[in-house]
């Protein structure tokens, strides 16, 4: 999503922003839970296509409802190539997330996702020329220590799927970096449109090679995944518009509660204590990076 100002905007409503952020966090976990269930019987590429196709149908309908002049105005971007690159990186992160969810517990995948801001802080140095002071550098080290604690000892040769979340976190971090670099002055709906469009086009080209029949019982979740994907992104935009990012963003970490609950109830996942300890270190580092002023 576009990186919005951390200062309060006119008409700032922090409590409403926090509420929207909590809703977004819950919807993201619902979305990923549906994806995890669907990927047990269908290709992650097919699930990815359902996610982006549904997203684009809903978003395009909303933009057309605003009227053709407004729709055309929202298509104007300062960097079409940059917006497409953002969309491709997010689609890659989503695909790797669905591959990860098919093989790994829900909470473990979220632990890696929480580590993305740490990678953003590091990658912003060579890619954006930003500086990292000693305190931020220490926070990054603490966060990566949390990743090691949460993951625990792994034999990569017998558990190659454990490498997938690393790729997911890297792609998502690069997506955030390109969000800072491109389209900074674009309307949020413009960024949302091109992000969804890139994912929809790429997945539509690939999905015929991975398609399997969808049963009647699976049709509702396939339809729901697109709707929930669009609504969750809209909730995130509204949260950032109603409250400063430094205030609202940390509340997204409540996802760890939902991921634990959904993972246990729906999939019988019982993560070890070290997963929660590592997640706590990652979240603490992420909140510090989000709230510390440069």
N, C-alpha and C positions, 0 to 999 in steps of 0.2 A: 504494500500500500504506500501511497505518497507520504513522505515524511512531512508532517504538518508542523506549524510553529508550536514551540513549547510555551510561549507566552499566552496569557489569557486573551481571548478574542472578545470583541464587543458582544455583550449579551451572554458572557460566559456563564455556563450552568454546570458547575463541577459535579454535583450529585447526579444529575441526569447523565452526564458523560460517564461516570463510574457505572451507573446502571446499564447503559448501553454496552460498556466494555464487559461487564459480567455476563450479559446476554450473549455477546459475541463469543466469549470463551466457552460457554456451555454449548452453543451451536457448533462450534468447531469440533468439540469432542463428540457430539452426536453425529456429525458428518463423518468423522474418522471411524467411529464405531460401525456405521452403516457400510463404509468402504471396507473395513476389515471383514465384515460378514460376507459381503458380496465377492471379495477376492478369494474366498475359500472355494468358490465354484466357477468364477469367471476371471478372465484375464484382467490384471490391473489396468491395461490399456483400455479395455472396454468400460471399466468403471470410471477411468479418467475422462473418456469421451462423454459419458452420461453427466459427469460433474460439470464439464465446460459447456456442453451443448445446452443443458438445462439453464445454466447460468446466463448464456448469451440470449436465449429465447426470452427469458424474463427481463433482462436488462434492456434488450432492444425494444421490447414492448413498452417498457416504462419510458424510454427515451422518445419513442414515437408518440406516446401519450402526451409528452411535453410539447409536441408540435415539431413539424419539420424544420422551421427556422432555428429553433433551439437545438434540435438534434444535429443539424449541420454545424452549428457553432461549437458544439461539444466535440466534434470530430477534429477540430483544429488543434494541432499539437506542435510544440516547439521542436520536437525530435521524433519523427515517425519511426526511424530505425531504432532509436533508444527505447521507445515504448514497446516495439516488437521484441527487442532483446529482453526486456523485463518480463514480457509474457512468456517467452521461451524458457527463461530461467525458472520462473514459477511453475510452469508445466513440468519441467524436469524434476523440480523439487517435489511436486505432487506425485509424480509417477514413482519416484524413489520412496516416497512416504507410503504409497499403497503397496509397493513391493515389500517394504519393511513391515507394514501392518499384517501382511499375509503370513509372515514367518515369526514375528516377535510380539511380545506382550505390548498392549496399548501404552502403558505407562513408560516402558523403556524407550519407545519411539519418541514420546513427548520429552523425555529427559534430553535426548539429542537435540530436539527442536529448540528447547530452552537455551541450548548452547550457541545458537546462531548469533545472538548479539555479541558474544565474545569474539567470534570470527569477524563480524562486521568491524569491531573496534580495531582488530589487527589488520584486516585488509584495507581499511580506510587510509592507513599510513602510506603504502606504496601506490594505491589506486587513486586516492583523492588528495593526497598530500597533507592529510590531517596529522596532528601531533598527539601523542599519547603520553600524558604525564605519569609520574611514578605511581600515583594512587590508582589511576586507571589500569596501568600495567599490572599492579599487584592484584587488582580485582579480576583481571583476565586470568592470571595464574591460579587464583583461588577457584575460579569457575572451571578451568580445565582439570584441576585436581578433583573437583566434584564429578566431572564426567568419568574420570578413571575410577573413582570410588563407586559410582552408580553402576558402571558397566561390569566392574569386577574382572577377575582373571578369565580370559577367553582364549581358546585355541582357534585361531582364524582358519586353520586348515579344515577343521571339522564343523565350524560354525561360520561359513562365509557370509551368510545372511546378515551377520552382525556388522558387516562393513557398509551395508546399504544406508543406515541412518547417518553415517559420516558424510556420504555423498549428498544426502538430503539436506543436511545442515549447511554444507558448503554451497550448494545451489541456492538455498534460501538466503544465505548471507550475501551472495553475489547479487541476488535479486534486490535486496535492500540497498546494496551499494549502487546499483544502476538506478534505483529509485531516487537516490540522492543526486545522482549525476544528470539524469535525463528527466524532462517533464516536471521539473521542480515548480514551475509556474503554471502548469496545466491544471484544469479543474479536476477534482477527484474523480468525477464520473468519467472524464476523458481517460484517465489512467486505468480506471476499472474496466472501461469498454475495450481498450486495446490489449489489456492483460488477458481478458477473457477471450477476445478474438483470436489472439495468437495460439492459446491453448486449444480452442475449439477447432481451428484449421488444421493444426498439426495432428491432433488426436483423430480427426475425421479422416485424414489421409491414411493413418495407421490402423484404425479400428477394423476395417474389412479383413485384415490378415489375422486378427485375434478374436473375431466375433464367434460367440456361441449362443445358441437359442436362449431366450429369456422366458422363464415360466410365468404363469399368472401370479404366483405367490411372490415372485421376485420383481414384478413390474412396479408395485408401489415404492419399494426402496430405490429402484433405479430412477423413478421420477422425483422422489423426495430429495435425492442427493444433489440435484441441480438447484432445486428450490432453496434448500437449506444453505447451499454454498453461496447463493446470491444474497440471501437475507443476512448471513453471518458477515459477509464483507460489508454490506450496507450498515450493519450495526457497528462495525469497527470504524467506518467513516464518520458516523454520527457521534461516536464516543470521542473521536479526536477533534470534532468540530465543537463539541459542547464543553470540553475540558482540556487543559494543557496536557500534552503528551506525557510529560514527566509525572503528572498526577494519575492519569488514567491507565497508562501502559502497565505498571506493576500489578494491577488487578487482573490482568490476563493470566497471571501465574496461578490463579485459582483453578485453572485447568487441571492442575495436578490432583486436586480433590476429585473432580469429575472423572478424570482418566482412571484414577484408582477405583472409584465406585463402579464405573461402567465396565472396566476390565474384569473386576471380580464378579459382578452380577451376570454379565453377558457371556464372558469367556472363561470364567473360573481362574483368572490370573491372581496369584498371590506373590507379589514381588518381595524380595528379601529386604531386611531393614537397611542394608547398605544402599539400595536404590533410593530410598527416601533421604538418607543422609547426604548422598551425592547430589540429589535434586535440590536439597536445601542450600548447599554451597553454591550451586549454579544460579538459583533464584536470587540469593543474596547478592552475588556478583552482578547479575543482570539488573536488579533494582538500583544498585549503586551506580552503574553505568548510565541508567536511564534518568536518574535524578540529579547526578552531579553536573554542575554547570562547568562548561569549558573555561 
